[in-house]
Amino acid sequence: MSTIAYTAIGRRKEAVAKVKLQPGTGEITVNEKSGELYFQYNSEYLNDLRAPLITLGLVNDYDIYATASGGGIKGQTDAVKLAVARAVCNMASEKRATLKPEGYLTRDYRAKERKKYGLKKARKAPQFSKR
């Protein structure tokens, strides 16, 4: 007998995370490693991606299986957090009313600005010389 799994995708900067939420004991697995190992035992990152479940009181009820790619660790953390929140909404749409005001369902669209012609970076100009 297979258990029901809820899936969702989250993005942040260049990071993309696919999350599968399954009934379990609160275990986190990212790219087939334990969440603690993958996020370098950083409690801020681990609490950040658990935040939607903490808000709803479901921390020890579901296991998080994530595949994260692109970007850095912080971007991947935020991508997993968004995916977890979306998966919870797929599970029960009435939970959306709790998660939305907390900002867990809002995709952070900020990304790196492109470099422009004639500039050194996106906005940094070469030093001006009068003579």
Backbone bond lengths (Angstrom), bond angles and torsions (degrees), N, CA, C in turn:
res aa  C-N    CA-C-N  psi(-1)  N-CA   C-N-CA  omega(-1)  CA-C   N-CA-C  phi
1 M - - - 1.462 - - 1.523 108.79 -
2 S 1.314 117.50 126.23 1.463 120.87 -178.73 1.531 109.80 -93.80
3 T 1.322 114.75 146.09 1.455 119.70 177.55 1.524 108.95 -87.55
4 I 1.300 115.70 157.88 1.455 121.48 -178.79 1.520 109.08 -77.88
5 A 1.315 116.32 132.66 1.463 121.95 177.33 1.520 108.61 -119.03
6 Y 1.321 116.05 141.04 1.455 121.99 178.38 1.524 107.81 -112.29
7 T 1.329 117.13 129.14 1.454 120.90 -176.39 1.519 110.91 -117.09
8 A 1.343 114.68 154.91 1.462 120.95 176.81 1.523 108.78 -163.90
9 I 1.322 115.25 162.66 1.468 122.05 178.42 1.515 109.06 -120.13
10 G 1.349 116.12 138.87 1.457 121.59 176.55 1.519 109.63 -129.19
11 R 1.326 116.55 149.33 1.465 120.59 179.53 1.519 110.75 -134.85
12 R 1.354 115.82 151.59 1.464 122.28 174.88 1.520 107.22 -159.57
13 K 1.319 118.22 126.65 1.474 123.30 -174.63 1.530 108.81 51.32
14 E 1.321 118.58 -120.50 1.464 121.06 178.49 1.531 111.94 -95.50
15 A 1.320 117.60 -1.18 1.468 121.67 -174.85 1.528 111.50 -85.65
16 V 1.320 115.51 140.97 1.466 122.60 176.25 1.521 107.31 -130.12
17 A 1.325 117.07 135.32 1.470 120.94 179.29 1.514 109.65 -131.87
18 K 1.330 115.78 131.20 1.462 122.40 172.82 1.514 106.30 -107.13
19 V 1.324 116.73 126.10 1.466 121.30 -174.54 1.517 110.33 -120.95
20 K 1.327 114.66 139.28 1.464 122.06 172.69 1.528 106.40 -119.48
21 L 1.326 116.13 122.03 1.464 122.48 -179.61 1.526 107.63 -104.86
22 Q 1.349 116.62 119.75 1.458 121.35 -179.74 1.518 109.84 -125.86
23 P 1.314 117.41 146.67 1.463 119.46 174.76 1.529 109.65 -57.46
24 G 1.334 116.63 133.86 1.462 120.25 -177.38 1.511 111.85 -173.76
25 T 1.344 114.96 -140.39 1.469 120.05 -172.73 1.526 113.89 -116.67
26 G 1.334 118.18 8.10 1.455 120.24 179.61 1.512 113.70 96.05
27 E 1.320 116.70 17.38 1.466 121.81 -178.38 1.536 109.82 -78.69
28 I 1.343 116.39 144.17 1.466 121.54 177.89 1.523 108.54 -116.43
29 T 1.328 116.73 128.54 1.463 122.40 176.65 1.521 107.80 -129.02
30 V 1.341 116.51 123.17 1.464 121.26 178.88 1.520 108.13 -123.48
31 N 1.327 116.37 124.98 1.465 122.43 -178.03 1.533 111.93 49.59
32 E 1.317 115.57 43.47 1.467 124.23 178.37 1.526 114.06 62.31
33 K 1.326 117.10 22.02 1.471 122.87 171.66 1.522 107.01 -120.40
34 S 1.324 116.76 160.85 1.459 118.40 176.60 1.526 108.53 -68.07
35 G 1.321 115.92 149.16 1.467 120.95 -178.15 1.513 112.68 -59.41
36 E 1.347 116.64 -38.26 1.463 120.63 -179.89 1.526 110.72 -62.81
37 L 1.320 115.97 -43.47 1.466 120.48 -179.48 1.526 110.69 -67.87
38 Y 1.333 116.78 -44.73 1.461 120.70 -176.36 1.526 111.58 -64.74
39 F 1.340 116.83 -42.18 1.461 121.01 -179.61 1.524 111.89 -94.36
40 Q 1.330 116.49 22.71 1.467 124.90 170.28 1.529 113.13 56.04
41 Y 1.325 116.43 38.98 1.467 123.12 176.82 1.532 112.15 56.87
42 N 1.323 117.60 23.67 1.458 122.66 179.59 1.532 108.17 -83.27
43 S 1.324 116.25 109.27 1.465 120.35 -175.19 1.522 111.73 -66.19
44 E 1.336 117.50 -28.35 1.470 120.26 178.39 1.532 110.25 -63.54
45 Y 1.329 117.06 -45.71 1.465 121.00 179.39 1.525 110.81 -65.94
46 L 1.321 116.49 -43.53 1.474 120.38 -177.53 1.526 111.20 -65.12
47 N 1.337 117.13 -41.61 1.467 120.32 177.80 1.528 110.62 -68.90
48 D 1.330 115.69 -33.26 1.459 120.98 -179.60 1.527 111.15 -63.01
49 L 1.331 117.10 -45.81 1.461 118.10 -178.02 1.521 112.80 -77.92
50 R 1.322 117.47 -18.31 1.478 121.41 175.00 1.529 112.00 -86.00
51 A 1.332 117.33 -11.56 1.473 122.65 -170.27 1.534 114.30 -49.86
52 P 1.349 120.04 -46.04 1.473 117.79 179.28 1.534 112.45 -60.80
53 L 1.342 116.82 -36.99 1.471 119.81 178.65 1.522 111.29 -71.99
54 I 1.344 117.12 -35.93 1.469 121.15 178.45 1.525 109.47 -63.30
55 T 1.343 116.53 -43.78 1.466 121.59 179.86 1.529 111.63 -57.89
56 L 1.323 116.14 -38.59 1.471 121.09 -178.18 1.524 113.36 -91.22
57 G 1.354 117.13 -5.27 1.462 120.74 -179.66 1.521 113.22 73.28
58 L 1.334 117.37 31.06 1.462 121.92 -177.98 1.525 113.11 -113.12
59 V 1.335 117.77 18.99 1.471 121.77 -171.89 1.522 112.51 -56.40
60 N 1.320 118.13 -47.56 1.463 121.00 -175.54 1.531 113.13 -93.58
61 D 1.337 116.66 10.97 1.461 120.12 -178.57 1.524 113.34 -99.14
62 Y 1.337 116.98 -20.40 1.470 120.14 -175.26 1.519 111.59 -132.50
63 D 1.342 115.47 142.81 1.464 122.77 172.43 1.523 107.95 -93.86
64 I 1.337 115.95 142.82 1.456 122.03 178.91 1.522 108.28 -108.91
65 Y 1.330 116.34 119.19 1.462 121.89 173.56 1.520 107.06 -112.92
66 A 1.332 117.34 115.22 1.461 120.81 -174.79 1.518 111.38 -124.25
67 T 1.329 114.98 149.15 1.453 122.77 170.94 1.519 105.58 -121.45
68 A 1.330 116.93 112.63 1.460 121.21 -176.76 1.522 109.63 -115.26
69 S 1.329 115.86 140.78 1.455 119.66 177.53 1.522 109.43 -147.94
70 G 1.324 115.59 154.58 1.455 121.71 177.22 1.516 112.97 78.27
71 G 1.321 115.59 159.62 1.458 120.96 176.84 1.512 112.73 67.08
72 G 1.323 115.98 -159.32 1.462 121.92 179.02 1.518 110.34 -111.98
73 I 1.319 115.42 -172.70 1.470 120.12 -175.78 1.526 111.45 -65.12
74 K 1.323 118.11 -41.71 1.464 121.05 -179.01 1.530 111.05 -65.51
75 G 1.325 116.84 -43.49 1.465 120.58 177.58 1.509 111.39 -62.27
76 Q 1.338 116.24 -40.62 1.464 120.50 178.94 1.526 110.75 -66.99
77 T 1.336 116.81 -37.60 1.469 120.30 177.14 1.525 110.39 -59.59
78 D 1.333 115.95 -47.31 1.462 119.88 -178.88 1.533 111.45 -67.04
79 A 1.332 116.46 -34.49 1.465 120.14 177.58 1.530 110.59 -65.93
80 V 1.330 116.92 -41.68 1.472 121.13 178.12 1.526 109.85 -65.34
81 K 1.331 116.93 -40.89 1.475 120.67 179.84 1.529 110.93 -60.25
82 L 1.334 116.94 -45.21 1.462 120.79 178.69 1.521 110.44 -63.40
83 A 1.330 116.73 -42.41 1.461 120.72 -179.63 1.532 111.41 -64.70
84 V 1.328 116.95 -39.30 1.473 120.79 177.96 1.530 109.80 -62.90
85 A 1.334 116.26 -44.65 1.468 120.14 179.52 1.522 110.99 -62.41
86 R 1.338 116.65 -40.78 1.466 120.00 178.97 1.525 111.34 -67.66
87 A 1.337 116.53 -37.56 1.468 120.11 178.59 1.528 110.91 -64.97
88 V 1.331 116.88 -38.29 1.466 120.91 178.04 1.530 109.48 -64.05
89 C 1.346 116.84 -38.47 1.472 119.94 177.47 1.522 111.78 -66.96
90 N 1.343 116.83 -34.15 1.466 120.13 175.41 1.526 110.62 -65.31
91 M 1.334 114.94 -33.20 1.458 121.43 -178.83 1.529 110.56 -69.19
92 A 1.321 115.78 -49.70 1.464 120.72 -178.42 1.523 109.07 -147.85
93 S 1.311 117.21 111.01 1.464 121.14 -173.88 1.531 113.30 -66.14
94 E 1.334 118.01 -20.56 1.476 119.11 179.04 1.533 112.32 -71.27
95 K 1.337 117.03 -16.62 1.470 120.68 178.44 1.529 111.10 -74.89
96 R 1.328 116.68 -16.77 1.466 122.47 179.96 1.533 111.04 -58.24
97 A 1.329 116.87 -38.09 1.465 121.75 -178.70 1.522 112.03 -62.58
98 T 1.330 117.41 -28.49 1.469 121.80 178.11 1.519 111.24 -82.46
99 L 1.339 117.31 -39.64 1.466 121.73 -174.60 1.530 113.44 -78.36
100 K 1.327 117.60 -33.69 1.467 121.67 -174.58 1.535 112.73 -61.10
101 P 1.344 120.09 -49.08 1.476 119.36 -179.72 1.536 113.13 -65.21
102 E 1.337 117.07 -25.13 1.473 120.79 178.66 1.529 111.50 -76.12
103 G 1.340 117.13 -13.85 1.461 121.36 178.00 1.516 114.43 88.11
104 Y 1.315 118.00 12.59 1.468 120.64 -177.32 1.526 112.74 -77.28
105 L 1.320 117.44 -18.50 1.467 120.24 -177.93 1.528 112.17 -100.91
106 T 1.325 117.29 3.29 1.458 121.32 179.71 1.517 109.30 -91.09
107 R 1.322 116.93 123.84 1.460 121.58 178.76 1.521 108.11 -79.82
108 D 1.325 116.96 125.55 1.464 121.83 177.90 1.529 107.12 -78.46
109 Y 1.318 116.68 104.13 1.465 121.69 -171.43 1.525 113.37 -82.91
110 R 1.349 117.75 -6.25 1.470 119.18 -176.66 1.522 110.87 -63.70
111 A 1.319 115.35 132.27 1.456 121.17 179.25 1.518 108.36 -139.48
112 K 1.314 116.87 171.26 1.450 121.07 -179.07 1.525 109.78 -66.13
113 E 1.341 115.23 133.67 1.465 121.15 179.30 1.523 109.17 -77.46
114 R 1.315 117.11 143.07 1.460 120.22 -176.98 1.519 111.97 -73.74
115 K 1.328 116.05 153.47 1.462 122.84 177.18 1.521 108.50 -74.06
116 K 1.365 116.14 138.34 1.452 120.45 179.19 1.522 110.99 -102.74
117 Y 1.326 114.80 152.80 1.466 122.77 178.39 1.530 109.77 -59.78
118 G 1.333 117.15 135.13 1.462 121.96 178.23 1.515 114.62 85.52
119 L 1.338 116.82 -7.35 1.464 121.10 178.43 1.520 109.14 -111.25
120 K 1.343 115.23 160.35 1.461 119.70 -179.74 1.532 111.59 -80.07
121 K 1.344 115.45 -36.38 1.462 121.23 175.65 1.531 106.79 -134.47
122 A 1.321 117.91 -155.18 1.460 119.70 -177.76 1.530 111.49 -63.06
123 R 1.333 116.67 -39.24 1.467 120.07 -177.53 1.521 114.07 -130.05
124 K 1.334 117.37 -12.63 1.464 120.76 -176.57 1.528 110.10 -75.87
125 A 1.339 115.78 120.33 1.466 120.98 -178.61 1.518 109.71 -97.29
126 P 1.343 116.65 156.39 1.472 118.69 175.08 1.525 109.80 -62.90
127 Q 1.318 116.06 154.62 1.468 120.35 -178.42 1.525 110.08 -64.10
128 F 1.340 115.50 134.54 1.471 121.36 -178.92 1.521 109.83 -81.41
129 S 1.326 115.67 134.28 1.472 120.43 177.58 1.512 108.28 -125.38
130 K 1.341 115.81 122.59 1.470 120.01 -177.15 1.517 110.16 -73.17
131 R 1.338 117.01 -38.04 1.476 121.08 179.79 1.505 111.26 -123.45
